[in-house]
Amino acid sequence: MSKTKLLKYLNPMLPTLLTWQVVTALSADHLGSAFRPMHLTGGLLLVAVAATHLTLNWSWVRSTYLKRPQQ
């Protein structure tokens, strides 16, 4: 799968997973024993998707933020 096609799937997943984390955290009292597995799974997915997103965009990150200052 191409980088662009993969990013088309990953980009909407990032805010969705972030929202999931906020909702499960705010609903912890109502979720009871289901809270921990739901929040943990969402967190692990969020970290995996964010790491993949960062890896696929690393050339942009490097050229934008890690470039050497002009002398």
DRENTORGU-817119 format. One record per atom (N, C-alpha, C): residue in three letters; atom name; y, x, z. Coordinates in nm, 4 decimals, m for minus. Each point is the difference from the previous one (the first is absolute). Example, Ala and Ser with C-alpha at 12.3 -4.5 7.8 and 13.67 -1.06 7.14 Angstrom:
2
{res = ala atom = N north = m0.5690 east = 1.3190 up = 0.7800}
{res = ala atom = CA north = 0.1190 east = m0.0890 up = 0.0000}
{res = ala atom = C north = 0.1200 east = 0.0900 up = 0.0000}
{res = ser atom = N north = 0.1050 east = m0.0350 up = m0.0720}
{res = ser atom = CA north = 0.1190 east = 0.0820 up = 0.0060}
{res = ser atom = C north = 0.1090 east = m0.0770 up = 0.0730}
end
This chain:
71
{res = met atom = N north = m0.1174 east = 0.0850 up = 0.0000}
{res = met atom = CA north = 0.1174 east = m0.0850 up = 0.0000}
{res = met atom = C north = 0.1233 east = 0.0892 up = 0.0000}
{res = ser atom = N north = 0.0986 east = m0.0394 up = m0.0767}
{res = ser atom = CA north = 0.1207 east = 0.0815 up = m0.0104}
{res = ser atom = C north = 0.0840 east = m0.0105 up = 0.1279}
{res = lys atom = N north = 0.0843 east = 0.0991 up = 0.0180}
{res = lys atom = CA north = 0.0880 east = 0.0058 up = 0.1174}
{res = lys atom = C north = 0.0900 east = m0.1229 up = 0.0055}
{res = thr atom = N north = 0.0575 east = m0.0369 up = m0.1128}
{res = thr atom = CA north = 0.0910 east = m0.1145 up = m0.0056}
{res = thr atom = C north = m0.0723 east = m0.1298 up = 0.0349}
{res = lys atom = N north = m0.1189 east = m0.0177 up = m0.0533}
{res = lys atom = CA north = m0.0766 east = m0.1219 up = 0.0267}
{res = lys atom = C north = m0.0389 east = m0.0074 up = 0.1477}
{res = leu atom = N north = m0.0403 east = 0.1120 up = 0.0563}
{res = leu atom = CA north = m0.0369 east = 0.0028 up = 0.1415}
{res = leu atom = C north = 0.1206 east = m0.0313 up = 0.0890}
{res = leu atom = N north = 0.1166 east = 0.0536 up = m0.0354}
{res = leu atom = CA north = 0.1210 east = m0.0280 up = 0.0776}
{res = leu atom = C north = 0.0405 east = m0.1473 up = m0.0083}
{res = lys atom = N north = m0.0323 east = m0.0657 up = m0.1101}
{res = lys atom = CA north = 0.0297 east = m0.1433 up = m0.0123}
{res = lys atom = C north = m0.0792 east = m0.0816 up = 0.1010}
{res = tyr atom = N north = m0.1160 east = 0.0496 up = 0.0405}
{res = tyr atom = CA north = m0.0795 east = m0.0656 up = 0.1040}
{res = tyr atom = C north = 0.0447 east = 0.0425 up = 0.1398}
{res = leu atom = N north = 0.0292 east = 0.1283 up = 0.0151}
{res = leu atom = CA north = 0.0345 east = 0.0533 up = 0.1319}
{res = leu atom = C north = 0.1374 east = m0.0445 up = 0.0486}
{res = asn atom = N north = 0.0978 east = m0.0048 up = m0.0884}
{res = asn atom = CA north = 0.1371 east = m0.0323 up = 0.0416}
{res = asn atom = C north = 0.0114 east = m0.1347 up = 0.0708}
{res = pro atom = N north = m0.0589 east = m0.1088 up = m0.0512}
{res = pro atom = CA north = 0.0091 east = m0.1256 up = 0.0752}
{res = pro atom = C north = m0.0871 east = m0.0017 up = 0.1258}
{res = met atom = N north = m0.1005 east = 0.0865 up = 0.0045}
{res = met atom = CA north = m0.0852 east = 0.0051 up = 0.1183}
{res = met atom = C north = 0.0747 east = 0.0579 up = 0.1203}
{res = leu atom = N north = 0.0916 east = 0.0930 up = m0.0230}
{res = leu atom = CA north = 0.0721 east = 0.0632 up = 0.1106}
{res = leu atom = C north = 0.0792 east = m0.1009 up = 0.0830}
{res = pro atom = N north = 0.0888 east = m0.0799 up = m0.0590}
{res = pro atom = CA north = 0.0722 east = m0.0969 up = 0.0840}
{res = pro atom = C north = m0.0908 east = m0.1088 up = 0.0565}
{res = thr atom = N north = m0.1058 east = m0.0341 up = m0.0731}
{res = thr atom = CA north = m0.0940 east = m0.1009 up = 0.0500}
{res = thr atom = C north = m0.0704 east = 0.0502 up = 0.1255}
{res = leu atom = N north = m0.0483 east = 0.1233 up = m0.0040}
{res = leu atom = CA north = m0.0683 east = 0.0565 up = 0.1166}
{res = leu atom = C north = 0.0964 east = 0.0236 up = 0.1161}
{res = leu atom = N north = 0.1214 east = 0.0390 up = m0.0310}
{res = leu atom = CA north = 0.0998 east = 0.0180 up = 0.1053}
{res = leu atom = C north = 0.0303 east = m0.1340 up = 0.0675}
{res = thr atom = N north = 0.0146 east = m0.1042 up = m0.0800}
{res = thr atom = CA north = 0.0215 east = m0.1343 up = 0.0553}
{res = thr atom = C north = m0.1190 east = m0.0436 up = 0.0845}
{res = trp atom = N north = m0.1198 east = 0.0299 up = m0.0465}
{res = trp atom = CA north = m0.1225 east = m0.0315 up = 0.0761}
{res = trp atom = C north = 0.0033 east = 0.0657 up = 0.1376}
{res = gln atom = N north = 0.0427 east = 0.1248 up = 0.0043}
{res = gln atom = CA north = 0.0069 east = 0.0719 up = 0.1271}
{res = gln atom = C north = 0.0998 east = m0.0660 up = 0.0951}
{res = val atom = N north = 0.1149 east = m0.0382 up = m0.0521}
{res = val atom = CA north = 0.1022 east = m0.0650 up = 0.0829}
{res = val atom = C north = m0.0502 east = m0.1349 up = 0.0500}
{res = val atom = N north = m0.0583 east = m0.0786 up = m0.0885}
{res = val atom = CA north = m0.0490 east = m0.1334 up = 0.0374}
{res = val atom = C north = m0.1109 east = 0.0096 up = 0.1036}
{res = thr atom = N north = m0.0955 east = 0.0899 up = m0.0197}
{res = thr atom = CA north = m0.1082 east = 0.0109 up = 0.0983}
{res = thr atom = C north = 0.0523 east = 0.0517 up = 0.1337}
{res = ala atom = N north = 0.0980 east = 0.0902 up = m0.0034}
{res = ala atom = CA north = 0.0561 east = 0.0512 up = 0.1253}
{res = ala atom = C north = 0.0745 east = m0.1099 up = 0.0753}
{res = leu atom = N north = 0.0778 east = m0.0798 up = m0.0735}
{res = leu atom = CA north = 0.0743 east = m0.1077 up = 0.0646}
{res = leu atom = C north = m0.0905 east = m0.1144 up = 0.0453}
{res = ser atom = N north = m0.1169 east = m0.0119 up = m0.0609}
{res = ser atom = CA north = m0.0936 east = m0.1074 up = 0.0329}
{res = ser atom = C north = m0.1120 east = 0.0462 up = 0.0923}
{res = ala atom = N north = 0.0148 east = 0.1146 up = 0.0604}
{res = ala atom = CA north = m0.1071 east = 0.0577 up = 0.0811}
{res = ala atom = C north = m0.0476 east = m0.0949 up = 0.1090}
{res = asp atom = N north = 0.0921 east = m0.0683 up = 0.0661}
{res = asp atom = CA north = m0.0384 east = m0.0919 up = 0.1079}
{res = asp atom = C north = m0.0821 east = m0.1169 up = m0.0526}
{res = his atom = N north = 0.0300 east = m0.0457 up = m0.1197}
{res = his atom = CA north = m0.0687 east = m0.1150 up = m0.0573}
{res = his atom = C north = m0.1329 east = 0.0376 up = m0.0648}
{res = leu atom = N north = m0.0145 east = 0.1247 up = m0.0417}
{res = leu atom = CA north = m0.1212 east = 0.0419 up = m0.0689}
{res = leu atom = C north = m0.1138 east = 0.0340 up = 0.0962}
{res = gly atom = N north = 0.0334 east = 0.0306 up = 0.1216}
{res = gly atom = CA north = m0.1025 east = 0.0318 up = 0.0993}
{res = gly atom = C north = m0.0807 east = 0.1227 up = m0.0380}
{res = ser atom = N north = m0.1321 east = m0.0138 up = 0.0039}
{res = ser atom = CA north = m0.0877 east = 0.1145 up = m0.0268}
{res = ser atom = C north = m0.0020 east = 0.0388 up = m0.1480}
{res = ala atom = N north = 0.0503 east = m0.0847 up = m0.0874}
{res = ala atom = CA north = 0.0042 east = 0.0320 up = m0.1431}
{res = ala atom = C north = 0.1151 east = 0.0946 up = m0.0329}
{res = phe atom = N north = 0.0952 east = 0.0144 up = 0.0922}
{res = phe atom = CA north = 0.1186 east = 0.0819 up = m0.0275}
{res = phe atom = C north = m0.0360 east = 0.1434 up = m0.0352}
{res = arg atom = N north = m0.0759 east = 0.0653 up = 0.0853}
{res = arg atom = CA north = m0.0269 east = 0.1427 up = m0.0183}
{res = arg atom = C north = m0.0646 east = 0.0323 up = m0.1348}
{res = pro atom = N north = m0.1094 east = m0.0665 up = m0.0391}
{res = pro atom = CA north = m0.0582 east = 0.0349 up = m0.1306}
{res = pro atom = C north = 0.0909 east = m0.0341 up = m0.1183}
{res = met atom = N north = 0.0739 east = m0.1103 up = 0.0105}
{res = met atom = CA north = 0.0896 east = m0.0381 up = m0.1095}
{res = met atom = C north = 0.1139 east = 0.1007 up = m0.0136}
{res = his atom = N north = 0.0581 east = 0.0384 up = 0.1115}
{res = his atom = CA north = 0.1136 east = 0.0926 up = m0.0017}
{res = his atom = C north = m0.0455 east = 0.1415 up = m0.0380}
{res = leu atom = N north = m0.1138 east = 0.0422 up = 0.0510}
{res = leu atom = CA north = m0.0524 east = 0.1330 up = m0.0305}
{res = leu atom = C north = m0.0370 east = 0.0121 up = m0.1475}
{res = thr atom = N north = m0.0684 east = m0.0987 up = m0.0536}
{res = thr atom = CA north = m0.0381 east = 0.0026 up = m0.1409}
{res = thr atom = C north = 0.1233 east = 0.0020 up = m0.0893}
{res = gly atom = N north = 0.0977 east = m0.0842 up = 0.0311}
{res = gly atom = CA north = 0.1236 east = m0.0009 up = m0.0775}
{res = gly atom = C north = 0.0732 east = 0.1326 up = 0.0078}
{res = gly atom = N north = 0.0002 east = 0.0605 up = 0.1174}
{res = gly atom = CA north = 0.0661 east = 0.1292 up = 0.0171}
{res = gly atom = C north = m0.0664 east = 0.1104 up = m0.0795}
{res = leu atom = N north = m0.1328 east = 0.0017 up = 0.0018}
{res = leu atom = CA north = m0.0725 east = 0.1012 up = m0.0766}
{res = leu atom = C north = 0.0217 east = m0.0186 up = m0.1499}
{res = leu atom = N north = m0.0006 east = m0.1241 up = m0.0444}
{res = leu atom = CA north = 0.0270 east = m0.0272 up = m0.1416}
{res = leu atom = C north = 0.1427 east = 0.0413 up = m0.0374}
{res = leu atom = N north = 0.0952 east = m0.0291 up = 0.0891}
{res = leu atom = CA north = 0.1391 east = 0.0367 up = m0.0250}
{res = leu atom = C north = 0.0148 east = 0.1514 up = m0.0131}
{res = val atom = N north = m0.0636 east = 0.0747 up = 0.0869}
{res = val atom = CA north = 0.0074 east = 0.1465 up = m0.0069}
{res = val atom = C north = m0.0649 east = 0.0506 up = m0.1285}
{res = ala atom = N north = m0.1147 east = m0.0559 up = m0.0369}
{res = ala atom = CA north = m0.0695 east = 0.0438 up = m0.1214}
{res = ala atom = C north = 0.0829 east = m0.0303 up = m0.1253}
{res = val atom = N north = 0.0563 east = m0.1202 up = m0.0078}
{res = val atom = CA north = 0.0801 east = m0.0382 up = m0.1162}
{res = val atom = C north = 0.1285 east = 0.0828 up = m0.0054}
{res = ala atom = N north = 0.0636 east = 0.0217 up = 0.1141}
{res = ala atom = CA north = 0.1226 east = 0.0803 up = 0.0034}
{res = ala atom = C north = m0.0285 east = 0.1449 up = m0.0404}
{res = ala atom = N north = m0.1103 east = 0.0558 up = 0.0461}
{res = ala atom = CA north = m0.0353 east = 0.1376 up = m0.0368}
{res = ala atom = C north = m0.0297 east = 0.0110 up = m0.1496}
{res = thr atom = N north = m0.0693 east = m0.0982 up = m0.0548}
{res = thr atom = CA north = m0.0286 east = m0.0006 up = m0.1436}
{res = thr atom = C north = 0.1288 east = m0.0144 up = m0.0792}
{res = his atom = N north = 0.0871 east = m0.0886 up = 0.0449}
{res = his atom = CA north = 0.1292 east = m0.0206 up = m0.0655}
{res = his atom = C north = 0.0818 east = 0.1299 up = 0.0010}
{res = leu atom = N north = 0.0041 east = 0.0664 up = 0.1130}
{res = leu atom = CA north = 0.0740 east = 0.1256 up = 0.0115}
{res = leu atom = C north = m0.0605 east = 0.1078 up = m0.0899}
{res = thr atom = N north = m0.1323 east = 0.0063 up = m0.0037}
{res = thr atom = CA north = m0.0679 east = 0.0986 up = m0.0848}
{res = thr atom = C north = 0.0317 east = m0.0227 up = m0.1473}
{res = leu atom = N north = m0.0044 east = m0.1262 up = m0.0426}
{res = leu atom = CA north = 0.0275 east = m0.0309 up = m0.1402}
{res = leu atom = C north = 0.1458 east = 0.0246 up = m0.0370}
{res = asn atom = N north = 0.0896 east = m0.0081 up = 0.0964}
{res = asn atom = CA north = 0.1425 east = 0.0205 up = m0.0252}
{res = asn atom = C north = 0.0489 east = 0.1359 up = 0.0475}
{res = trp atom = N north = m0.0905 east = 0.0926 up = 0.0284}
{res = trp atom = CA north = 0.0381 east = 0.1264 up = 0.0587}
{res = trp atom = C north = 0.0944 east = 0.0803 up = m0.0890}
{res = ser atom = N north = m0.0191 east = m0.0042 up = m0.1316}
{res = ser atom = CA north = 0.0896 east = 0.0770 up = m0.0877}
{res = ser atom = C north = 0.1442 east = m0.0505 up = 0.0122}
{res = trp atom = N north = 0.0179 east = m0.1311 up = 0.0140}
{res = trp atom = CA north = 0.1337 east = m0.0557 up = 0.0182}
{res = trp atom = C north = 0.0572 east = 0.0407 up = 0.1362}
{res = val atom = N north = m0.0820 east = m0.0068 up = 0.1040}
{res = val atom = CA north = 0.0440 east = 0.0388 up = 0.1345}
{res = val atom = C north = 0.0430 east = 0.1462 up = m0.0001}
{res = arg atom = N north = m0.0825 east = 0.0835 up = m0.0608}
{res = arg atom = CA north = 0.0303 east = 0.1426 up = m0.0039}
{res = arg atom = C north = 0.1293 east = 0.0275 up = m0.0763}
{res = ser atom = N north = 0.0192 east = m0.0635 up = m0.1151}
{res = ser atom = CA north = 0.1205 east = 0.0271 up = m0.0791}
{res = ser atom = C north = 0.1254 east = m0.0617 up = 0.0619}
{res = thr atom = N north = m0.0163 east = m0.1070 up = 0.0785}
{res = thr atom = CA north = 0.1158 east = m0.0671 up = 0.0585}
{res = thr atom = C north = 0.0382 east = 0.0574 up = 0.1361}
{res = tyr atom = N north = m0.0957 east = 0.0241 up = 0.0848}
{res = tyr atom = CA north = 0.0291 east = 0.0380 up = 0.1384}
{res = tyr atom = C north = m0.0310 east = 0.1446 up = 0.0346}
{res = leu atom = N north = m0.0865 east = 0.0630 up = m0.0749}
{res = leu atom = CA north = m0.0420 east = 0.1351 up = 0.0364}
{res = leu atom = C north = 0.0509 east = 0.1067 up = m0.0964}
{res = lys atom = N north = 0.0994 east = m0.0336 up = m0.0788}
{res = lys atom = CA north = 0.0539 east = 0.0974 up = m0.0934}
{res = lys atom = C north = 0.0872 east = 0.1010 up = 0.0743}
{res = arg atom = N north = 0.0043 east = 0.1184 up = m0.0544}
{res = arg atom = CA north = 0.0803 east = 0.1054 up = 0.0624}
{res = arg atom = C north = 0.1468 east = m0.0225 up = m0.0332}
{res = pro atom = N north = 0.0865 east = 0.0316 up = 0.0957}
{res = pro atom = CA north = 0.1442 east = m0.0154 up = m0.0260}
{res = pro atom = C north = 0.0460 east = 0.0973 up = m0.1076}
{res = gln atom = N north = 0.0970 east = m0.0439 up = m0.0785}
{res = gln atom = CA north = 0.0575 east = 0.0841 up = m0.1045}
{res = gln atom = C north = 0.0828 east = 0.1105 up = 0.0637}
{res = gln atom = N north = m0.0074 east = 0.1201 up = m0.0559}
{res = gln atom = CA north = 0.0785 east = 0.1118 up = 0.0533}
{res = gln atom = C north = 0.1106 east = 0.0377 up = m0.0938}
end
